Amino acid sequence: MSEQLFDVNLQQLPDDFLTGNWRVADRVLNRTDPGSALAQAERFQLNPGRVQIEAPGLQDVGRWLVQRDTLLNRPYIELNMGQEQTRALITRLRRSRDGSVSQLNLYFQSGMEMHLTRP
């Protein structure tokens, strides 16, 4: 039986809901450079203030933080990697009651959409 997931209110999203090891389940590149680390990423490890991206034959380490727009309080994740800097709107976060299972949807400035799962 699959775990029941609940939508998290993004206007009240605690940063620690994003920490952990995420697997890229799906992505749509749109106009993103297919050779970039983010376009090839298979895993994200988000620790407080630190991010590590794993892709085939590539690892990139950097910093991340959550920022919010002033008008609607929408959360964005900012990634400052060694290879690139970008920002993605958090469009959806779903979690199990105990937080052991999560799904995260991101929409990047480049138009790339990414669906992450944990575990």
Buried (B, 14 or more C-beta within 10 A) or exposed (E): EEEEBEEBEBEEBEBEBBBBBBBBEEBEBEEBEEEBBBBBBEBBBBEEEEBBBBBEEBEBEBEBEBEBEEEEEBBBBBBEBEEBEBBBBBBEBBBBEEEEBBBBBBBBEBEBBBBBBBE
